[in-house]
Structure formats: C-alpha cells, structure tokens
Amino acid sequence: TAHPLKRSKHMEDSTPLTDDNPGFRVIDRRGDPFGIIYRADLASDEVRSLRGGALRVWIALATFASTSGVAWPNQSTPADLIGMSRKGVNQSLGELESVGLVDKAVRGSHLLTYTLRRPPSLRLQDDE
C-alpha cells in the first residue's frame, strides 16, 4: 500500500512509502539528505525496546536509505555522524536485526547493505 508524502518546498525528490520501502532518500534544497520514519513505527514495541544506541543507528540508516529502503554506508559513516564507535554501531546493527527492523546482506565481495523494515508487529497488522 502506498502512503503518499506531500511535497514541501524543502524537498527536491521523493518516492511514495510502501510496506517494503519504509524509508527513502530525500534531498532538500540545500543538498542535505534526510530520512522518513513513520510515527507508528516509533510507537511500536520493537522500537520502544531499543537501547539508545540502536535507535540512533536506525535513524541514521534512514538518512542513508535509497528509494527502496536500502542503505550501504560503511560502519564508520553512521558512527561518525552520531558520535559512536564502529563497535557500538556493529552491536546496534545486531540489535536492529534481532528485532526485525534491519536486514543485513552481503553484496559482492565486501559490500554490506542494510534494508530498513517496518516493525514486525505492524507488518502483521497490515496483512490482516
């Protein structure tokens, strides 16, 4: 189901959100990317259970996500952005995977990609 996003004067490009595309890369007129996160996702049990570091990494990944919800920054990039160590980012990614908010995949020989997902509890409600 597509969820249209109203265009504002700050948006250069946007793509409708879908259940398989929870976040997308939007560039404002200054060239600064930002992410979109559903308010319902923030209120979900999965997100509420996150420790602070994992929540910060999830939000940072949303700002790197493509129109298909896939982000591929190396771990140093979000670490530098949010002031965490690479080890802390890696631990947080494990927590995000365990609650179903991020799927990690290896592309090519070394490139890791992260796909942002809607919280599992909301995906089940959407299917009913």
N, C-alpha and C positions, 0 to 999 in steps of 0.2 A: 504494500500500500504506500503510495507516495504521499509525503507530507510537504506541501508547498511552503517555501520560505519567501516571505515578502522581500523584495529588493529594497535596499535602502541606499541613500546617497553614498554610503561608505563601502558598498560592495561593487567590485568590478565583475566578478563571475561567481555563479552559484549553481548548484545542481540539487534537484529535489532529494529529500531524505527518503530512504526506504528502510525496511527492517534489516536488510542485508547491507545497508550503507548508513550506519549510524552517525558518521561524521564525514565532513568533506572539507577540502581545502578551499578557503575563500580568501581573496586578497583584497584588502581595502585600497583606497586611492593612494595611500602613502606607500603601498607595496608591502605592507605588513600582513603576514598570514595569520588567520585565527581559525579556531575550530568551533563547531556547533555541537552542543550536548543537550539532549532532551532533559527538561525539568523532571519528568517522571523517572528517568534513569537515575538522577541524583537522589531521588526518594526511595529507590529500590533497596531491598535488603542487602543485595550484593555490594552496592556502592557504599551503603551505610556501614558495612562490616569492614571496609578497607581501613588500613592504617594510613596515617597522613602521607607517608612517602609514596605509597601505591596510588593514592588519589591524585597526588601531584604528577606522577608519571603518566597516569591515564589521561589527565587533562593536557599535559604536554604532548602526548602522542596525537591527540585530536587536532592539535595545531599543525602537525606534520602529515596528516592523512590526506590521501588523494580523493578524487571523487568516488572511488569505490571503497573507501574506508580503509585503505591500506597505507601504512606508514613504513618507511625503511631507513630511519636515521640510525647511525651507529650509536652505541650506548653513551658515548661521550657527549653527543649533541644535546639530548634532553638533560643529561647530568649537569652540563654547563649552564643550560637555560634555567634550571630550577635549583641550582646550588646543592646538588647531591653528588656522592661519589659514584663511579661506574658500578662498584659492587652493590651499592644501595639501589641503583636503577635496576640491576640484574635481579636482585631479590624482590623488588617491587613487581617486575615483569612476571616472575614466578607466581606471586600472589594474584596478579590480574588474570593469569592463565587459569589458576586453580578455581577462581570464582566464575570463569566463563566470559570475562569482559574483553579478553585479547586472545587471539590465536596466533601462535608464532610458527613461522615456516622458513625453511632454508631455500633460497632461490639461487641457482648457480652454485659456485664452489664455496663462497663465503657470505653472500649477502643474506642477512636475516630480514624478514618482513613481518610486520605486526598488523593483523586485521582487527580493527575495533568492532566489537559486537554489542548488540543490545543486551542488557542483563537477562539471563536465562528465565527468571521469573516473569518478565514482561513478554518474552518471546512466547512462552506458553499461553499467556493470556491473549495474545494477538491471534493465536491459532484457533481459539475457541469460537 
